[in-house]
C-alpha cells in the first residue's frame, strides 16, 4: 500500500532507490521506525520534498532500473551499492547520524 501511494507522486522518470528499494526486494535494512520512502530523480528533474519522502538526484544507467509491479526500482546490484554507501556514510561511528542506525 505504501508503494501505491508513492506511485501517485512520482514523475514517470523517478525511481525507488536505496533503503526503500532494498525493502522492495525483501532486505529491510532501514533503522527501526524509519518509514521514509527513498526516490531518485535524474539530474535536472526535481520532486518537492515532503515528510516521509527522501529525494536524491541520481545518474543511473538504464540497466540499473527495473520495473516491479509497474514501479521503477533500482536493480538489486545498484540497490546494494546505494545501501552500502548510505550505511557507511550515515552509520559510521564518527557520523552525526550514527545514532539513527540500528546496532
C-alpha positions as CSV (number, residue, x, y, z in Angstrom):
1,X,0.0,0.0,0.0
2,X,2.9,2.4,0.8
3,X,4.3,1.9,-2.7
4,X,0.9,2.5,-4.2
5,X,1.0,5.9,-2.6
6,X,4.5,6.6,-3.9
7,X,3.2,5.9,-7.4
8,X,0.8,8.8,-7.1
9,X,3.5,11.4,-6.5
10,X,6.4,10.2,-8.7
11,X,7.0,11.6,-12.1
12,X,7.5,8.9,-14.8
13,X,11.3,9.2,-14.8
14,X,11.7,8.8,-11.0
15,X,12.9,5.6,-9.4
16,X,12.6,4.0,-6.0
17,X,16.1,3.6,-4.7
18,X,18.3,3.0,-1.6
19,X,16.9,1.6,1.6
20,X,13.3,1.5,0.1
21,X,14.5,-0.5,-2.9
22,X,16.1,-2.9,-0.6
23,X,12.8,-3.2,1.3
24,X,11.0,-3.9,-2.0
25,X,13.5,-6.8,-2.6
26,X,12.9,-8.2,0.9
27,X,16.1,-6.9,2.6
28,X,14.9,-4.5,5.2
29,X,18.0,-2.5,6.2
30,X,16.1,0.5,7.5
31,X,16.5,1.7,11.1
32,X,13.7,0.7,13.4
33,X,10.8,3.1,12.8
34,X,12.2,4.5,9.6
35,X,9.3,4.5,7.1
36,X,10.7,7.1,4.7
37,X,10.5,6.4,1.0
38,X,13.7,6.9,-0.9
39,X,13.4,8.0,-4.5
40,X,15.9,9.2,-7.1
41,X,15.4,11.6,-10.0
42,X,17.6,12.2,-13.0
43,X,19.8,15.3,-12.9
44,X,17.8,18.4,-13.8
45,X,14.5,16.9,-12.6
46,X,13.0,17.7,-9.2
47,X,10.4,16.4,-6.9
48,X,9.4,18.6,-4.0
49,X,10.5,17.1,-0.7
50,X,7.7,16.1,1.7
51,X,7.6,14.4,5.1
52,X,8.3,10.7,4.6
53,X,9.9,11.2,1.1
54,X,13.7,11.3,0.7
55,X,14.6,12.7,-2.7
56,X,18.1,12.4,-4.3
57,X,19.4,13.2,-7.8
58,X,20.9,10.1,-9.4
59,X,22.8,9.2,-12.5
60,X,21.5,5.8,-13.5
61,X,22.3,3.6,-16.4
62,X,19.1,2.2,-18.0
63,X,20.3,-1.3,-16.9
64,X,20.1,-0.1,-13.3
65,X,16.4,0.4,-13.5
66,X,14.0,-2.5,-13.1
67,X,10.2,-2.4,-13.4
68,X,8.4,-4.1,-10.5
69,X,4.6,-4.1,-10.4
70,X,4.7,-1.1,-12.6
71,X,7.1,0.9,-10.4
72,X,10.6,1.8,-11.4
73,X,13.1,0.4,-8.8
74,X,16.9,0.3,-8.9
75,X,18.4,-3.1,-9.8
76,X,19.5,-5.4,-6.9
77,X,23.2,-4.6,-7.7
78,X,22.6,-0.8,-7.7
79,X,20.5,-1.1,-4.6
80,X,23.2,-3.0,-2.7
81,X,25.7,-0.3,-3.8
82,X,23.4,2.5,-2.7
83,X,22.7,0.9,0.7
84,X,26.3,0.3,1.4
85,X,27.2,3.8,0.5
86,X,24.3,5.1,2.7
87,X,25.2,2.9,5.7
88,X,28.9,3.7,5.5
89,X,28.2,7.4,5.3
90,X,25.4,7.6,7.9
91,X,26.2,4.8,10.3
92,X,30.0,5.2,10.7
93,X,30.8,5.8,14.4
94,X,32.0,9.3,13.6
95,X,28.9,10.3,11.7
96,X,26.4,12.6,13.4
97,X,23.6,10.4,12.0
98,X,25.0,7.2,13.6
99,X,22.6,7.4,16.4
100,X,19.8,6.7,13.9
101,X,21.4,3.4,12.9
102,X,20.5,0.0,14.3
103,X,23.1,-1.5,16.5
